[in-house]
Amino acid sequence: LGTPLSSIEGWLELLKDSDANAETVNEMQKDLDRLKLVADRFSKVGSAPQLEEENLVTRMQNMVDYMQKRAPSKVSINMTTDRKDIPVNMSGPLFDWVVENLMRNALDAMDGKGAIEVRLQDLKQQVVVDVSDNGKGIAKHQVKKIFTPGFTTKKRGWGLGLSLSKRIVEKYHHGSLFVKQSELGKGATFRIILRR
């Protein structure tokens, strides 16, 4: 992936020097940075990442902003938090991948319209991240299976997103990821708990 990404970066620099639409070039740069981040994530999945203290609120807001721009116009993505600064030891790129995966699954469950709510709570012993949607929801008999590698309800995909997300949260961040609540036709809430 590194070679074509470098090539695209070169072409993008040429566009910046031309009379190209600045806003379009800026969005292309964000997508290129995202592709570079994805490549970086894959290189990190097989080995224990270095955890560094970061402000979870800033990371989450960046993800919400990124996903909102790429979501259908009839989907709103909002974040609420009880604090502006929640320091957490994390691997930023891998944690972003988990959040992006949860939001993409939520978007897939909503058929182009609805709302995703991200809620951060800074508690004494832990930090809680809830990602809720008002989409199709998950059937009770599927809730126990959704973190199993290969399980998917989609027509395409390998069914690895949630199992990798769970591994990233539990093995690398020593937290937990689970379905907090789900109801068919009303939506679902996934909860991440990061311990202090």
N, C-alpha and C positions, 0 to 999 in steps of 0.2 A: 504493500500500500504506500510505502514511503516515496517511491519513485514517481508514481502518477500524482501524488499530493504535491510534491515539490514542483512538478511541471505546471499543475494548476495554479500554484502560488505565483510562479513566474508570469503566467498569462494574466493573472489578476493584477500584478504590478504594472504590466503594460496597459491594462484598462485604466488604472488609476492615472497614468500619464496622458491618456487620451481625453476626449471630450465626453466620455461615458457618463451616464446618470450616476451621480455621487451616491444617492441613496441605494440604488441597485447594487453598486459595487460594494458598499458597506455591508449590505445583507449577504452578498456572496462571500465576503470575507468572514462573516460570522459563521456561515455554513461550512466554509473551508476549515475554520478553527474547530468547529464541531467534529468534522471528519478526522482531523488530526487527533482530537481528544479521544474519539472512538478507537482509533488505531492504538493510542497510548493505553487505553483501558484494556484492550485485548492482551497487550504485552504484560499487564499487571495481574491479570486474573490467575495465572498459574503460580505466582509467587506471593509471599506475604508482603503486603505494601507497607510503606513507611507512614505511620499516622502522625499528623501534625495538628496543632490546635488552630481551629478556624472558627469564624463567626458563622454559625449555622443559618442565622437569619439572612445574611448576605447571600450565601450560597443558594438557599432556597428561593429567595426573591429573584436571583438571576435565572434559575431554572423556570420559575413561573413566567417571567418575562419572555424567555426564549420560546417556551411552549405556546404561550398565548399568541405570539406572532405567527406560529405555524399551525394553529388550530383553526377549524372552520369558524366563520364570522359569527355564527349563532351559538358558539361555546364561550363561556366566560370561565376564567381561571383566577381565583382569588386566594390570597393568603392572609391569615390572621395570626398574631403572635402577642404574647403578654409582655415581651421584652424586645428591645432593639438589638441587644447583643447577647447571644447565647454561645459561649465558647465550648467547642466540642473537639475532642481528638478524633480525626478522621483522615481517610484517604479521599480527598475532594473529588477526583475524577471518578472513582468507583462509586462513591455515594451519589454523585450526580446521575450516574448510570441507573442506579436503583430507582431514584425519583422519576427520572425520565421514563423508565419502563412502566412504573405504576401509572403515570399520567397518560402514556400512550395506550395502555390497556383500558383506562377510563374513557379515553376518546373513542376507542373502538366500540365500547359498550353503549355509546350515546347516539349513534347514527346521525352525527352532524349538528346536534343541538342539545344544549343542557349546561350544566355547571360542574366544575371541579373546585372543591374547597380544600385548601391545605391549611392545617392548623398546627401551630407549634406551641408546646407548653413546656416551660422550664420549671421542673419540680425539684425538690430537695435532693432526691437520690437518682433522678433520671430525667432525660429529655424525651418528650413524646412528640412524634410527627404522625398526624393523621392525614391521609389522602382519601377524600370522599368524592363520589360522583352520584348523579341521579340517573344512571343508565339502566341497563337491563337487570343488573344484579346477578348473583351467583346462586345456583340451586344448592340446597343443603347437602345433597349427596355428592356434589362436586367440590365443596369447600375443602374437604380433607385431601383431595387429589391434586389441587391446583399447583402445589409446590413440587410435585413429582416430575422429574425430568421426562420430557416427551409428552406430557399431558397438555392438550390444547383444545379449545372449542372453536378455534379459527380455521378458516379454509386453507390458510397458508401459514407457514412458520413451523418451527421445530419444537415448540413448547419448552424452551429453555429459559425464557426471560425471568419467570418467577422463581424457578429453582436456583438460578444464578444470583438473583437478588437476595434470596434468603441466605445463601452461602456468604455473600459479601457482607451482609448485616451481621450474621451470627458468628461466622468464623473470623472475619477480619476486624469487625468493629465490636465484637463481644456483646451484641445487643440481641434483639428479637424482631421478627417480622411475621405478622399473622393477619388473618381476616378478623377485624373487630366486630363487624356487623355486615349482614347482607340480606336483602329481601328482593325476590324476583319482581321485576317491574318497577322497583323503587331505587335501586342502586346498591353500592357497596362502599365500605370503609376499610382501608388497609391501615394498620398501625405499625409504626417502627418505634421501638423503645431502645434508646441509647443510654447505657448506664454511666454514672459519673465515675 
